[in-house]
């Protein structure tokens, strides 16, 4: 049975997050946030196992030895590496929570980076200090739900012109930028061939590369944006004959990519 996972906050929680500072058999006191979730909400008790992570690859397997005092004994400590071929979701801001639904599912699938995008047709607006907090909370909850030791990085919100610059840098670095567009003529089959070739390159030279999936808002990506991205080196393709919501397109594409890369 997979243990439930709880994220630690190194800035607040008094638990060592350096694997060199922990040893099997050590007793640790669970921080208040984990205590509320694990013991009060989930009713975990002595003998129950749980995992703790800093969201940066650390995984501490522990067992509750004194639940009344939130004490756990360390059973195993390790640090999981990041994939060499990484996945990013460039998600346009969308109304009625469709963007948050998208990043929630993408996290469960295994996305490594989430980039908010203020697209030309985005009705929702990015509000620094409010929106990023909600997105961070969504990513954290989905990371715990999926038992991941790596929480996706939340990048700064970008404009379409900033994405153009990212596309140009991606071409130089060997990354792949994929724009999902319902009117594209290129199909997903061609994308999969490029993904396999990129993954083979990563295995050969060990250099990390990123495959980014760009998803527009409810009104879709404008023709001007599509032309800019394509001219900058992005690959524009259609997923299939059905038009997916802003909340579904990214997760579907990431699922296909994860399967191609052997990550699921």
C-alpha positions as CSV (number, residue, x, y, z in Angstrom):
1,X,0.0,0.0,0.0
2,X,1.3,3.4,-0.9
3,X,1.9,5.7,2.1
4,X,0.2,9.1,2.2
5,X,2.6,11.9,1.5
6,X,2.8,15.3,3.3
7,X,4.8,18.3,2.2
8,X,7.1,20.0,4.5
9,X,7.8,23.8,4.5
10,X,11.5,24.3,5.1
11,X,10.9,27.9,6.0
12,X,8.4,27.0,8.8
13,X,8.7,23.4,9.7
14,X,11.4,22.3,12.2
15,X,12.3,19.1,10.4
16,X,15.6,18.6,8.7
17,X,15.2,18.5,5.0
18,X,18.8,17.5,4.2
19,X,18.9,13.7,3.8
20,X,22.5,13.8,5.3
21,X,21.0,15.1,8.6
22,X,18.5,12.2,9.0
23,X,19.2,8.6,9.8
24,X,17.1,5.5,10.2
25,X,15.7,5.2,13.7
26,X,15.7,8.9,14.5
27,X,12.6,10.3,16.1
28,X,11.1,13.5,14.6
29,X,8.2,15.7,15.7
30,X,5.7,16.3,12.9
31,X,5.1,19.9,12.1
32,X,1.7,21.4,12.9
33,X,0.4,21.3,9.3
34,X,1.2,17.6,9.0
35,X,-0.2,16.9,12.4
36,X,-3.6,18.5,11.5
37,X,-3.8,16.6,8.2
38,X,-2.4,13.2,9.2
39,X,-3.6,12.7,12.8
40,X,-6.6,15.0,13.2
41,X,-8.2,14.8,9.7
42,X,-7.0,11.3,8.5
43,X,-7.1,9.8,12.0
44,X,-3.7,8.1,11.5
45,X,-2.5,6.3,14.7
46,X,0.5,4.5,16.1
47,X,2.0,2.0,13.6
48,X,0.7,3.9,10.5
49,X,3.3,4.8,8.0
50,X,3.6,8.1,6.1
51,X,6.0,9.8,3.7
52,X,7.3,13.4,4.2
53,X,8.9,15.5,1.4
54,X,10.2,18.9,0.8
55,X,8.8,18.9,-2.7
56,X,12.4,19.0,-4.1
57,X,13.0,15.2,-4.3
58,X,13.4,14.3,-0.6
59,X,11.3,11.4,0.6
60,X,11.3,10.4,4.3
61,X,9.5,7.2,5.1
62,X,8.4,7.2,8.7
63,X,6.0,5.4,11.1
64,X,4.0,7.0,13.8
65,X,5.3,5.9,17.2
66,X,3.5,8.4,19.5
67,X,0.6,9.9,17.6
68,X,-0.6,11.7,20.7
69,X,2.5,13.8,20.7
70,X,2.9,13.7,16.8
71,X,6.1,11.7,17.0
72,X,7.3,9.5,14.2
73,X,10.3,7.3,13.7
74,X,12.4,7.5,10.5
75,X,12.4,4.2,8.5
76,X,14.1,5.3,5.3
77,X,15.5,8.5,3.8
78,X,16.2,9.1,0.1
79,X,16.3,11.7,-2.6
80,X,14.7,11.1,-6.0
81,X,16.3,12.6,-9.1
82,X,14.4,14.7,-11.6
83,X,13.7,13.3,-15.0
84,X,16.2,14.3,-17.7
85,X,13.4,14.9,-20.2
86,X,11.1,17.3,-18.4
87,X,7.5,18.4,-19.0
88,X,6.1,21.9,-18.7
89,X,2.6,23.2,-19.1
90,X,2.1,26.8,-20.3
91,X,-1.5,27.3,-19.2
92,X,-3.4,30.3,-20.3
93,X,-5.5,32.0,-17.6
94,X,-9.1,30.8,-17.9
95,X,-12.3,31.7,-16.0
96,X,-14.4,29.6,-13.7
97,X,-11.4,27.7,-12.4
98,X,-10.6,25.9,-15.6
99,X,-6.9,26.9,-15.3
100,X,-6.7,25.6,-11.8
101,X,-8.4,22.3,-12.8
102,X,-5.8,22.0,-15.6
103,X,-2.7,22.4,-13.3
104,X,-4.2,20.1,-10.6
105,X,-4.6,17.3,-13.1
106,X,-1.2,18.1,-14.8
107,X,0.5,17.8,-11.4
108,X,-1.1,14.4,-10.8
109,X,0.1,13.3,-14.2
110,X,3.7,14.4,-13.5
111,X,4.3,17.8,-15.0
112,X,7.6,19.4,-13.8
113,X,6.9,23.1,-14.4
114,X,3.8,25.2,-14.6
115,X,3.9,28.6,-16.4
116,X,0.8,30.9,-16.2
117,X,0.1,32.7,-19.4
118,X,-1.8,35.9,-19.8
119,X,-3.0,35.2,-23.4
120,X,-4.6,37.8,-25.7
121,X,-8.0,36.2,-25.2
122,X,-7.7,35.4,-21.4
123,X,-10.7,36.9,-19.6
124,X,-9.2,36.1,-16.2
125,X,-6.4,38.3,-15.0
126,X,-3.3,37.4,-13.0
127,X,-3.3,39.1,-9.6
128,X,0.1,38.8,-7.9
129,X,-0.2,37.7,-4.3
130,X,-3.7,36.2,-4.8
131,X,-3.6,34.1,-8.0
132,X,-0.1,32.7,-7.4
133,X,-1.1,31.7,-3.9
134,X,-4.1,29.8,-5.2
135,X,-2.1,28.1,-7.9
136,X,0.7,27.2,-5.4
137,X,-1.9,25.7,-3.0
138,X,-3.4,23.7,-5.9
139,X,0.0,22.4,-6.9
140,X,0.8,21.4,-3.3
141,X,-2.5,19.6,-2.8
142,X,-2.1,17.7,-6.1
143,X,1.5,16.8,-5.2
144,X,0.4,15.2,-1.9
145,X,-2.6,13.5,-3.6
146,X,-0.3,11.9,-6.2
147,X,2.5,11.0,-3.6
148,X,5.1,12.9,-5.6
149,X,8.5,13.8,-4.1
150,X,8.8,16.7,-6.6
151,X,6.3,19.5,-6.6
152,X,6.1,21.3,-9.9
153,X,7.8,24.6,-10.1
154,X,5.5,27.6,-10.5
155,X,7.0,30.1,-12.8
156,X,6.1,33.8,-13.2
157,X,3.2,34.8,-15.3
158,X,4.2,35.5,-18.9
159,X,2.8,37.4,-21.9
160,X,2.6,36.1,-25.4
161,X,5.6,38.1,-26.4
162,X,7.6,36.6,-23.6
163,X,6.6,33.1,-24.9
164,X,8.0,34.1,-28.3
165,X,11.3,34.8,-26.7
166,X,11.1,31.4,-24.8
167,X,10.4,29.6,-28.1
168,X,13.5,31.1,-29.7
169,X,15.6,30.1,-26.7
170,X,14.1,26.6,-26.8
171,X,15.2,26.1,-30.4
172,X,18.8,27.0,-29.4
173,X,18.8,24.8,-26.4
174,X,17.2,21.8,-28.1
175,X,13.9,22.0,-26.2
176,X,10.5,21.5,-27.8
177,X,7.5,23.9,-27.6
178,X,4.2,22.5,-28.6
179,X,1.2,24.7,-29.3
180,X,-2.2,23.0,-29.2
181,X,-4.5,24.6,-31.7
182,X,-7.8,23.3,-33.1
183,X,-7.2,24.6,-36.6
184,X,-3.6,23.2,-37.0
185,X,-2.9,20.8,-39.8
186,X,-0.1,18.9,-38.1
187,X,-1.2,15.9,-36.1
188,X,0.1,14.4,-32.8
189,X,1.8,11.5,-34.6
190,X,4.5,13.9,-35.9
191,X,5.0,15.3,-32.4
192,X,5.5,11.9,-30.9
193,X,8.4,11.2,-33.3
194,X,10.1,14.4,-32.3
195,X,9.6,13.6,-28.6
196,X,11.2,10.2,-28.9
197,X,14.2,11.7,-30.7
198,X,14.6,14.4,-28.0
199,X,14.4,11.8,-25.2
200,X,17.0,9.7,-27.0
201,X,19.3,12.8,-27.1
202,X,18.8,13.4,-23.4
203,X,19.8,9.8,-22.6
204,X,22.9,10.0,-24.8
205,X,24.4,13.2,-23.5
206,X,22.6,13.5,-20.1
207,X,21.6,17.1,-20.7
208,X,18.2,18.0,-19.4
209,X,15.7,19.2,-22.0
210,X,12.1,20.4,-21.7
211,X,9.0,19.6,-23.7
212,X,6.4,22.4,-23.2
213,X,2.7,22.2,-24.0
214,X,0.9,25.5,-24.6
215,X,-2.8,25.7,-24.0
216,X,-5.0,28.7,-24.8
217,X,-8.0,30.1,-22.9
218,X,-11.7,29.4,-23.5
219,X,-11.7,31.6,-26.6
220,X,-8.7,29.8,-28.0
221,X,-5.3,31.1,-29.1
222,X,-5.5,34.1,-31.5
223,X,-4.2,33.7,-35.1
224,X,-1.6,36.4,-34.4
225,X,-0.3,34.5,-31.4
226,X,-0.2,31.2,-33.4
227,X,1.8,32.9,-36.2
228,X,4.2,34.5,-33.7
229,X,4.9,31.2,-31.9
230,X,5.3,29.2,-35.2
231,X,7.7,31.8,-36.6
232,X,9.7,31.5,-33.3
233,X,10.1,27.7,-33.8
234,X,7.1,26.2,-31.9
235,X,5.4,23.2,-33.2
236,X,1.6,23.8,-33.8
237,X,-0.6,20.7,-33.8
238,X,-4.1,19.4,-33.2
239,X,-4.8,16.7,-30.6
240,X,-7.7,15.2,-32.4
241,X,-11.1,15.8,-33.9
242,X,-12.8,16.7,-30.6
243,X,-12.2,20.2,-29.2
244,X,-11.2,20.0,-25.5
245,X,-11.8,22.5,-22.8
246,X,-9.0,24.7,-21.4
247,X,-9.0,22.4,-18.3
248,X,-8.6,19.2,-20.3
249,X,-6.3,19.9,-23.3
250,X,-3.1,20.2,-21.3
251,X,-3.6,17.1,-19.1
252,X,-4.5,15.0,-22.1
253,X,-1.4,16.1,-24.0
254,X,0.8,15.6,-21.0
255,X,-0.6,12.1,-20.5
256,X,0.3,11.2,-24.1
257,X,3.8,12.6,-23.6
258,X,4.3,10.8,-20.4
259,X,3.3,7.5,-22.0
260,X,5.7,8.2,-24.9
261,X,8.5,8.9,-22.5
262,X,7.7,5.8,-20.4
263,X,6.8,7.9,-17.3
264,X,3.4,6.3,-16.8
